[in-house]
Amino acid sequence: MLTGGIAALANLVARFILNFYISFEIAVIFAYFIGVLVAYFLTRIYVFIPKKGASSNEFFRFVQVNILSAIIVWSVSVFLQNIFFPYISYSLYSKEISHLIGVLSPILFSFFAHKFYTFK
């Protein structure tokens, strides 16, 4: 859980910084993959015991799971920021809240996919 929290924090901070230079929608994608790299190394070291000789396959499976998770994060974040929050006239920290909810949205999917597929 701590490793996921650190990766999520890296994701959120990266999006905040990137947002100074690129649009919210693009920043969410780039930040997600920064978080993925942090998550991979932390998860491989601290959560699931690495199997000898499996790291290239594990990394490929890790990327597959995270591409699906990225779609979830992006969809939720962009929907909240561009459609839902404007619809309810909410603007206070809307980017931060949209992105936070987006980052949290695939937690269960990611955990079980990594447990039973990536690091099986």
Steps between C-alpha positions, in 0.01 A plus 500: 500500500785737579665428166176580319463818700852613411438425131168686512671798662769496229220495242314793659813712545616430145160604360506820703845592365426390144180703500711817495626399154233284338124453514328313783399215271855437376655560843278227651639245252867593547462517878332161504798335335743672737293348781511162323879495500509586869234236572677229302829533681345541845253213446764267364732571791256525793170330417536197275806276521681512166544169321839427351513568125145635480564874502456568126171307494392665824577845366305428179199378701537797735481736202192319363311535829604863530387589150151388602533688829620811314185494290292486818697781668489724193129439437396570858729804537400663172131423549500662843706802394336571164144377541383425853655786699399766243148350498467546878688835485785375718844655447693505831806276445308320227812379318655364816180329615424364151847354474500361856170320444628378163820363656302321772243351260693190379647396837317168536534410133874573508568310821328180388632520144856536629457231763350238268648602165810718521679345797325160506 
